[in-house]
Amino acid sequence: MSGKSASFFNWQLHGDGTSIAPGEVVAPNERLSWPRTVGIGAQHVIAMFGATFLVPLLTGFPPSTTLFFSAIGTFLFFLITGGRLPSYLGSSFALIAPITAVSASLGMSYAQGGIIATGLTLALVGLIIHFAGVRWIDVLMPPVVTGAIVALIGLNLAPAAWNNVKGGPLTAVITIASICLITVLFKGIIGRLSILFGVLIGYIAAVLQQEVDFTPVKEAAWVGLPEFHAPAFDVSTLGLFIPVVFVLVAENVGHVKSVAAMTGENLDDVTGRALLADGLATALAGGGGGSGTTTYAENIGVMAATRVYSTAAYVVAAGFAFALSLMPKFGALIATIPAGVLGGAGTVLYGMIGMLGVRIWVQNRVDFSDPVNLNTAAISLIVAIANFTWAPGGLTFEGIALGTAAALIIYHTMRWISKVRGTTLEAATPASAPSGTELESEPYASRHKASH
């Protein structure tokens, strides 16, 4: 274990514990004074609220149970990564589509079984990466494939967003407008939490329109354990759930790289442990009735804004979340959020997942004048958006599974054939004539040299 570990609970005090000098950050193995650390931990809980609670609400899982396992998972992540990687494990949006599909056909318990399978697979990938390194992931999932898989999972959910919007169209529009306006009207933490505040405004609008029933809140107890449910297993669900592992790998690896860049510490050796921790946390959640987990971009935003990367803040955040999960009245209040609000927030969030895939393409300058890249993205997205379905021998593979398989198979098969045949250069047509930066890409540059 690195000497920069937080040694689990022995964080060094940063400076005088009250301020951060310009250009400095509070490292993962450091902390500010405990009152300030508690305040920052509370911010992390607020940051993950909007997105973490939307997953159980959209899938029909108990919100308090999801929060309970989110807290347990965050603390487990802290232990397994040796206190070196600051992270909150919130609900993964990548699991919404398979959970929804399996819950509708087989029931919630079978969706839990799929979540467990996803978690155990991710944990296995984490072990492999810990001992073999992360390079093979880059070979299997180059940016065009990773971007396509992330994008297709978000876009596959478009019909689910529309179904919720139909439950309260005006409330949905108010929610969407609020999220968009708050994003551009406010700086700092409020702007970063636009989804949370947009949901609150949409909820108020729904209350004014009498779309909210508070009866379950009145009937719920103040203190008590969340609902736990036993899982069930059916091999037919694996085709829906296993592709999500690719997204969770991409999210976790991206999280490690982001924190490493912001703290200046090399965290490559902790990548495998991060995946193992998230995998075990996801499997644990599935075992008791919670949604699967993933590292959260919202909390990276809080760290970037505060310049505090202390893992102590995440231990505090896990404690806050755990306490809230033991308040059934709080969970019942969350569960009253109506369809119109969920539809509005879902429209934004599902679209954001899709655009995260596009962002991966842009950041890695994926060249779509290359027909291999173009076909990989084009076919996989259409398969997912249209929700192509294939049911061989009792197994059911739908849009996400088939789209993921299409991205992997098409890319690697076409890339191999194009190298063998020397056909990496796209044949120019009036619709695809190269221009701008495309002329600087390797195939065009090499042809230009050859012609001189």
C-alpha positions as a printed NumPy array, in Angstrom:
array([[  0.   ,   0.   ,   0.   ],
       [  1.252,   3.466,  -0.869],
       [  2.802,   5.636,   1.776],
       [  0.318,   8.291,   0.718],
       [ -2.561,   6.201,   2.027],
       [ -4.86 ,   7.763,   4.577],
       [ -4.002,   4.724,   6.773],
       [ -7.763,   4.341,   6.962],
       [ -8.421,   6.891,   9.689],
       [ -5.176,   8.824,  10.288],
       [ -5.46 ,  11.82 ,   7.981],
       [ -2.832,  14.55 ,   8.195],
       [ -4.104,  18.042,   8.95 ],
       [ -3.661,  20.276,   5.901],
       [ -1.884,  23.456,   6.969],
       [ -3.783,  25.099,   9.794],
       [ -6.913,  23.113,   8.896],
       [ -8.916,  26.204,   8.025],
       [ -7.655,  27.46 ,   4.661],
       [ -6.131,  26.298,   1.376],
       [ -3.382,  28.393,  -0.177],
       [ -3.742,  29.391,  -3.867],
       [ -2.605,  26.573,  -6.163],
       [ -2.797,  23.946,  -3.399],
       [ -5.279,  21.128,  -2.854],
       [ -6.185,  19.031,   0.172],
       [ -4.821,  15.598,  -0.788],
       [ -6.716,  12.332,  -0.235],
       [ -4.562,  11.518,   2.821],
       [ -5.151,  14.98 ,   4.344],
       [ -8.125,  16.759,   5.878],
       [ -9.233,  20.178,   7.057],
       [-10.567,  20.716,  10.584],
       [-13.347,  18.284,  11.474],
       [-16.158,  20.905,  11.374],
       [-15.085,  21.874,   7.829],
       [-14.685,  18.215,   6.845],
       [-18.202,  17.458,   8.107],
       [-19.553,  20.402,   6.095],
       [-17.845,  19.207,   2.911],
       [-19.108,  15.658,   3.544],
       [-22.643,  17.036,   3.759],
       [-22.083,  18.798,   0.407],
       [-21.145,  15.453,  -1.14 ],
       [-24.414,  13.924,   0.086],
       [-26.396,  16.799,  -1.438],
       [-24.428,  16.498,  -4.681],
       [-25.329,  12.852,  -5.16 ],
       [-28.974,  13.226,  -4.049],
       [-30.637,  14.193,  -7.319],
       [-29.124,  11.47 ,  -9.471],
       [-28.893,   8.696,  -6.859],
       [-32.584,   8.924,  -5.93 ],
       [-33.768,   9.175,  -9.513],
       [-32.559,   5.652, -10.297],
       [-34.756,   3.832,  -7.746],
       [-37.663,   6.138,  -8.555],
       [-37.377,   5.395, -12.266],
       [-36.969,   1.646, -11.705],
       [-39.39 ,   1.081,  -8.84 ],
       [-36.714,   0.162,  -6.289],
       [-37.051,   1.436,  -2.672],
       [-35.175,   4.773,  -2.348],
       [-34.096,   4.199,   1.269],
       [-32.655,   0.779,   0.407],
       [-30.692,   2.243,  -2.462],
       [-29.338,   4.992,  -0.192],
       [-28.44 ,   2.398,   2.472],
       [-26.31 ,   0.381,   0.038],
       [-24.89 ,   3.542,  -1.479],
       [-23.523,   4.447,   1.969],
       [-22.212,   0.927,   2.642],
       [-20.658,   0.81 ,  -0.844],
       [-18.905,   4.153,  -0.391],
       [-17.316,   3.015,   2.872],
       [-16.357,  -0.338,   1.307],
       [-14.749,   1.552,  -1.602],
       [-12.732,   3.613,   0.9  ],
       [-11.453,   0.463,   2.624],
       [-10.563,  -1.482,  -0.529],
       [ -8.732,   1.445,  -2.159],
       [ -6.784,   2.049,   1.047],
       [ -8.153,   5.556,   1.478],
       [ -6.249,   6.732,  -1.611],
       [ -9.113,   7.434,  -4.018],
       [-11.84 ,   9.93 ,  -2.974],
       [-15.164,   8.738,  -4.354],
       [-18.873,   8.51 ,  -3.599],
       [-20.692,   5.475,  -4.988],
       [-24.093,   6.661,  -6.167],
       [-26.706,   4.871,  -8.284],
       [-25.618,   3.914, -11.785],
       [-27.85 ,   5.184, -14.598],
       [-26.393,   2.542, -16.892],
       [-28.491,  -0.059, -15.034],
       [-31.867,   1.674, -15.501],
       [-32.7  ,   0.05 , -18.841],
       [-31.989,  -3.581, -17.881],
       [-33.609,  -3.169, -14.443],
       [-36.748,  -1.701, -16.019],
       [-36.957,  -4.395, -18.685],
       [-36.416,  -7.339, -16.332],
       [-38.667,  -5.935, -13.571],
       [-41.501,  -5.57 , -16.097],
       [-41.181,  -9.123, -17.42 ],
       [-39.902, -11.225, -14.502],
       [-40.121,  -9.005, -11.421],
       [-37.814,  -6.942,  -9.22 ],
       [-36.064,  -9.947,  -7.622],
       [-34.74 , -11.099, -11.018],
       [-33.499,  -7.58 , -11.734],
       [-31.559,  -7.845,  -8.455],
       [-30.009, -11.073,  -9.724],
       [-28.875,  -9.23 , -12.838],
       [-27.357,  -6.462, -10.7  ],
       [-25.42 ,  -9.079,  -8.7  ],
       [-24.113, -10.647, -11.927],
       [-23.037,  -7.216, -13.171],
       [-21.24 ,  -6.47 ,  -9.906],
       [-19.408,  -9.788,  -9.748],
       [-18.316,  -9.443, -13.378],
       [-17.014,  -5.93 , -12.689],
       [-15.164,  -7.216,  -9.608],
       [-13.549,  -9.933, -11.75 ],
       [-12.453,  -7.318, -14.301],
       [-10.995,  -5.31 , -11.411],
       [ -8.925,  -8.296, -10.257],
       [ -7.645,  -8.891, -13.793],
       [ -6.684,  -5.232, -14.187],
       [ -4.984,  -5.215, -10.773],
       [ -2.641,  -8.024, -11.838],
       [ -2.462,  -7.555, -15.632],
       [ -2.697,  -3.773, -15.96 ],
       [ -5.243,  -1.566, -17.71 ],
       [ -3.723,  -1.599, -21.221],
       [ -5.86 ,  -4.506, -22.464],
       [ -9.002,  -2.459, -21.74 ],
       [ -7.725,   0.24 , -24.113],
       [ -7.182,  -2.396, -26.821],
       [-10.606,  -4.019, -26.367],
       [-12.474,  -0.728, -25.965],
       [-10.895,   2.097, -27.98 ],
       [-12.63 ,   5.498, -27.668],
       [-15.008,   4.939, -30.592],
       [-16.326,   1.733, -28.961],
       [-16.462,   3.158, -25.428],
       [-18.262,   6.281, -26.638],
       [-20.77 ,   4.232, -28.619],
       [-21.612,   1.974, -25.663],
       [-22.071,   4.893, -23.261],
       [-24.173,   6.804, -25.817],
       [-26.414,   3.89 , -26.771],
       [-27.315,   3.152, -23.133],
       [-28.557,   6.707, -22.652],
       [-30.41 ,   6.917, -25.968],
       [-32.044,   3.508, -25.463],
       [-33.892,   5.061, -22.506],
       [-35.628,   7.738, -24.58 ],
       [-39.009,   5.914, -24.639],
       [-38.913,   5.56 , -20.831],
       [-38.497,   9.324, -20.487],
       [-41.428,   9.952, -22.829],
       [-43.692,   7.541, -20.931],
       [-43.049,   9.497, -17.724],
       [-43.496,  12.874, -19.447],
       [-46.977,  11.768, -20.558],
       [-47.867,  11.376, -16.862],
       [-47.514,  15.137, -16.297],
       [-46.499,  17.116, -19.41 ],
       [-46.616,  20.594, -17.843],
       [-44.666,  19.467, -14.765],
       [-42.083,  17.809, -17.048],
       [-41.601,  21.008, -19.065],
       [-41.214,  23.062, -15.854],
       [-38.615,  20.567, -14.586],
       [-36.621,  20.638, -17.828],
       [-36.755,  24.44 , -18.044],
       [-35.673,  24.778, -14.407],
       [-32.67 ,  22.489, -14.878],
       [-31.547,  24.379, -17.983],
       [-32.   ,  27.849, -16.437],
       [-30.312,  27.017, -13.113],
       [-27.322,  25.631, -15.021],
       [-26.671,  28.975, -16.718],
       [-27.969,  31.401, -14.063],
       [-25.869,  30.24 , -11.114],
       [-22.17 ,  29.676, -10.539],
       [-20.488,  27.275,  -8.132],
       [-22.296,  24.54 ,  -6.249],
       [-25.843,  25.657,  -7.171],
       [-25.09 ,  25.516, -10.878],
       [-23.476,  22.08 , -10.452],
       [-26.589,  20.807,  -8.647],
       [-29.01 ,  22.038, -11.321],
       [-30.693,  18.637, -11.609],
       [-31.384,  18.476,  -7.872],
       [-32.8  ,  22.012,  -7.763],
       [-34.706,  21.46 , -11.018],
       [-36.36 ,  18.396,  -9.481],
       [-37.279,  20.425,  -6.373],
       [-38.909,  23.151,  -8.506],
       [-40.725,  20.533, -10.578],
       [-41.898,  18.863,  -7.364],
       [-43.304,  22.158,  -6.047],
       [-45.117,  22.63 ,  -9.38 ],
       [-46.534,  19.104,  -9.075],
       [-47.74 ,  19.789,  -5.515],
       [-49.508,  22.965,  -6.681],
       [-51.201,  20.905,  -9.41 ],
       [-52.233,  18.281,  -6.828],
       [-50.183,  15.54 ,  -8.484],
       [-48.569,  14.415,  -5.206],
       [-50.082,  12.055,  -2.619],
       [-48.546,  12.556,   0.849],
       [-50.44 ,   9.682,   2.501],
       [-47.438,   7.263,   2.466],
       [-45.301,   9.932,   4.183],
       [-47.816,  10.336,   7.017],
       [-47.979,   6.569,   7.496],
       [-44.211,   5.984,   7.498],
       [-42.191,   5.73 ,  10.72 ],
       [-39.477,   8.225,  11.633],
       [-36.838,   5.582,  12.37 ],
       [-36.483,   2.065,  10.994],
       [-34.566,  -0.216,   8.668],
       [-35.115,   0.124,   4.905],
       [-36.938,  -2.584,   2.945],
       [-34.742,  -5.53 ,   2.006],
       [-35.657,  -7.946,  -0.787],
       [-34.135, -11.309,  -1.7  ],
       [-32.77 , -11.706,  -5.257],
       [-33.659, -14.378,  -7.798],
       [-31.646, -15.525, -10.809],
       [-32.449, -16.288, -14.428],
       [-29.709, -16.73 , -17.03 ],
       [-31.931, -15.021, -19.629],
       [-31.32 , -11.665, -17.926],
       [-27.544, -11.736, -18.411],
       [-27.679, -10.442, -21.97 ],
       [-29.299,  -7.257, -20.675],
       [-27.043,  -6.679, -17.663],
       [-23.509,  -7.759, -18.61 ],
       [-23.016,  -5.007, -21.268],
       [-23.377,  -2.459, -18.449],
       [-19.995,  -3.674, -17.16 ],
       [-18.322,  -1.907, -20.09 ],
       [-19.864,   1.4  , -19.004],
       [-18.961,   0.904, -15.341],
       [-15.365,   0.148, -16.351],
       [-15.249,   3.325, -18.443],
       [-16.77 ,   5.403, -15.611],
       [-14.395,   4.084, -12.963],
       [-11.261,   4.357, -15.093],
       [-12.29 ,   7.893, -16.054],
       [-12.832,   8.747, -12.383],
       [ -9.36 ,   7.495, -11.428],
       [ -7.755,   9.487, -14.243],
       [ -9.686,  12.65 , -13.31 ],
       [ -8.704,  12.512,  -9.64 ],
       [ -5.084,  11.728, -10.576],
       [ -4.983,  14.759, -12.877],
       [ -6.477,  17.069, -10.257],
       [ -4.319,  15.893,  -7.324],
       [ -1.077,  15.271,  -9.224],
       [ -0.766,  11.76 ,  -7.772],
       [ -0.262,   8.671,  -9.935],
       [ -3.221,   6.398,  -9.143],
       [ -2.813,   3.801, -11.917],
       [ -2.012,   1.096,  -9.37 ],
       [ -5.341,   1.64 ,  -7.619],
       [ -7.512,   1.316, -10.77 ],
       [ -8.05 ,  -2.427, -10.362],
       [ -8.996,  -2.024,  -6.715],
       [-11.463,   0.732,  -7.625],
       [-13.224,  -1.587, -10.074],
       [-13.168,  -4.446,  -7.552],
       [-14.684,  -2.19 ,  -4.89 ],
       [-17.439,  -0.866,  -7.153],
       [-18.191,  -4.4  ,  -8.337],
       [-18.542,  -5.736,  -4.794],
       [-20.652,  -2.717,  -3.772],
       [-22.948,  -3.29 ,  -6.771],
       [-23.315,  -7.008,  -5.998],
       [-24.021,  -6.221,  -2.337],
       [-26.707,  -3.71 ,  -3.338],
       [-28.352,  -6.208,  -5.668],
       [-28.397,  -8.777,  -2.892],
       [-30.558,  -6.594,  -0.662],
       [-32.766,  -4.635,  -3.052],
       [-30.688,  -1.58 ,  -3.941],
       [-29.631,  -0.225,  -7.326],
       [-26.107,  -0.872,  -8.583],
       [-23.419,   1.714,  -7.866],
       [-20.803,   3.736,  -9.711],
       [-18.381,   6.565,  -9.003],
       [-20.061,   9.955,  -9.321],
       [-19.138,  12.879, -11.563],
       [-21.28 ,  15.167,  -9.391],
       [-18.899,  14.584,  -6.496],
       [-15.857,  15.191,  -8.68 ],
       [-17.466,  18.58 ,  -9.349],
       [-17.658,  19.283,  -5.612],
       [-13.977,  18.357,  -5.223],
       [-12.979,  20.586,  -8.117],
       [-14.969,  23.49 ,  -6.645],
       [-13.647,  23.106,  -3.078],
       [-10.143,  21.789,  -3.938],
       [-10.661,  19.261,  -1.143],
       [ -9.895,  15.672,  -2.197],
       [ -9.806,  14.307,   1.349],
       [-11.227,  10.804,   1.678],
       [-12.261,  11.814,   5.206],
       [-15.066,  13.87 ,   3.641],
       [-16.373,  10.714,   1.934],
       [-16.371,   8.718,   5.161],
       [-18.477,  11.539,   6.638],
       [-20.74 ,  11.526,   3.544],
       [-21.257,   7.768,   3.881],
       [-22.228,   8.296,   7.525],
       [-24.775,  10.984,   6.609],
       [-26.291,   8.817,   3.863],
       [-26.471,   5.799,   6.185],
       [-28.329,   7.844,   8.823],
       [-30.852,   9.145,   6.261],
       [-31.469,   5.604,   4.974],
       [-32.693,   4.676,   8.473],
       [-35.498,   7.281,   8.279],
       [-38.459,   5.62 ,   6.484],
       [-40.385,   8.917,   6.429],
       [-37.573,  10.473,   4.379],
       [-37.617,   7.576,   1.915],
       [-41.411,   7.798,   1.629],
       [-41.146,  11.52 ,   0.847],
       [-38.655,  10.82 ,  -1.95 ],
       [-40.989,   8.146,  -3.339],
       [-43.803,  10.706,  -3.753],
       [-41.995,  12.441,  -6.642],
       [-44.514,  12.107,  -9.509],
       [-44.089,  10.879, -13.089],
       [-43.981,  14.364, -14.639],
       [-40.925,  15.36 , -12.58 ],
       [-39.225,  12.035, -13.311],
       [-39.982,  12.43 , -17.008],
       [-38.473,  15.913, -17.112],
       [-35.357,  14.917, -15.184],
       [-35.066,  11.697, -17.175],
       [-35.215,  13.592, -20.465],
       [-32.199,  15.641, -19.391],
       [-30.258,  12.824, -17.725],
       [-30.751,  10.184, -20.409],
       [-29.751,  12.717, -23.026],
       [-26.693,  13.604, -20.95 ],
       [-25.646,   9.947, -20.854],
       [-25.927,   9.884, -24.635],
       [-23.87 ,  13.058, -24.92 ],
       [-21.221,  11.662, -22.557],
       [-20.57 ,   9.098, -25.259],
       [-20.228,  11.868, -27.834],
       [-17.917,  13.703, -25.424],
       [-15.645,  10.649, -25.326],
       [-15.453,  10.797, -29.133],
       [-14.685,  14.521, -29.137],
       [-12.071,  14.388, -26.381],
       [-10.258,  11.54 , -28.113],
       [-10.645,  13.124, -31.576],
       [-12.298,  10.029, -33.043],
       [-12.034,  10.278, -36.83 ],
       [-15.426,   9.549, -38.417],
       [-14.014,   9.86 , -41.918],
       [-12.639,   6.405, -41.101],
       [-15.381,   3.985, -42.23 ],
       [-14.547,   1.555, -39.424],
       [-15.308,   4.184, -36.781],
       [-18.338,   5.445, -38.703],
       [-19.97 ,   2.024, -39.057],
       [-19.164,   1.045, -35.477],
       [-21.005,   4.061, -34.076],
       [-23.802,   4.229, -36.649],
       [-24.986,   0.623, -36.448],
       [-24.671,   0.207, -32.675],
       [-26.656,   3.396, -31.983],
       [-29.528,   2.459, -34.292],
       [-29.702,  -1.064, -32.824],
       [-30.02 ,   0.418, -29.331],
       [-32.373,   3.316, -30.107],
       [-34.77 ,   1.067, -32.046],
       [-34.304,  -1.594, -29.321],
       [-33.591,  -4.495, -31.682],
       [-34.492,  -7.795, -29.976],
       [-33.155, -11.319, -30.465],
       [-34.474, -14.294, -28.467],
       [-32.524, -17.501, -29.199],
       [-33.302, -20.565, -27.082],
       [-35.158, -18.769, -24.321],
       [-32.517, -16.05 , -23.882],
       [-33.506, -12.473, -24.693],
       [-31.035,  -9.913, -26.008],
       [-32.351,  -6.384, -26.486],
       [-31.034,  -3.052, -27.746],
       [-28.295,  -2.434, -25.199],
       [-26.835,  -5.939, -25.346],
       [-27.062,  -6.159, -29.143],
       [-25.771,  -2.6  , -29.59 ],
       [-22.778,  -3.308, -27.341],
       [-22.042,  -6.552, -29.174],
       [-22.374,  -4.737, -32.515],
       [-19.897,  -2.031, -31.454],
       [-17.276,  -4.565, -30.34 ],
       [-17.697,  -7.04 , -33.213],
       [-18.016,  -4.487, -36.015],
       [-15.029,  -2.433, -34.848],
       [-12.585,  -5.29 , -34.35 ],
       [-13.704,  -7.268, -37.418],
       [-13.668,  -4.28 , -39.773],
       [-10.381,  -2.996, -38.344],
       [ -8.691,  -6.377, -38.882],
       [-10.018,  -6.75 , -42.445],
       [ -9.124,  -3.154, -43.344],
       [ -5.534,  -3.69 , -42.193],
       [ -5.239,  -6.94 , -44.145],
       [ -6.739,  -5.42 , -47.28 ],
       [ -5.227,  -1.928, -46.914],
       [ -8.635,  -0.256, -47.16 ],
       [ -8.377,   2.197, -44.265],
       [ -8.933,   5.208, -46.528],
       [-12.565,   6.101, -47.133],
       [-13.588,   6.333, -50.773],
       [-14.588,   9.969, -51.342],
       [-18.151,  10.643, -52.461],
       [-20.064,  13.933, -52.755],
       [-21.568,  13.2  , -49.337],
       [-18.333,  12.227, -47.619],
       [-15.641,  14.32 , -49.296],
       [-12.888,  15.014, -46.745],
       [-12.437,  18.498, -45.402],
       [-10.761,  20.444, -42.603],
       [ -8.939,  18.388, -39.994],
       [ -9.895,  15.155, -41.773],
       [ -7.234,  15.977, -44.354],
       [ -4.658,  15.817, -41.566],
       [ -5.635,  12.292, -40.519],
       [ -3.129,   9.477, -41.068],
       [ -4.707,   7.849, -44.178],
       [ -4.962,  11.136, -46.097],
       [ -1.566,  12.353, -44.94 ],
       [  0.112,   9.116, -46.047],
       [ -1.595,   9.243, -49.44 ],
       [ -0.552,  12.864, -49.883],
       [  3.095,  11.901, -49.202],
       [  2.895,   8.964, -51.593],
       [  1.65 ,  11.193, -54.407],
       [  4.736,  13.425, -54.181]])
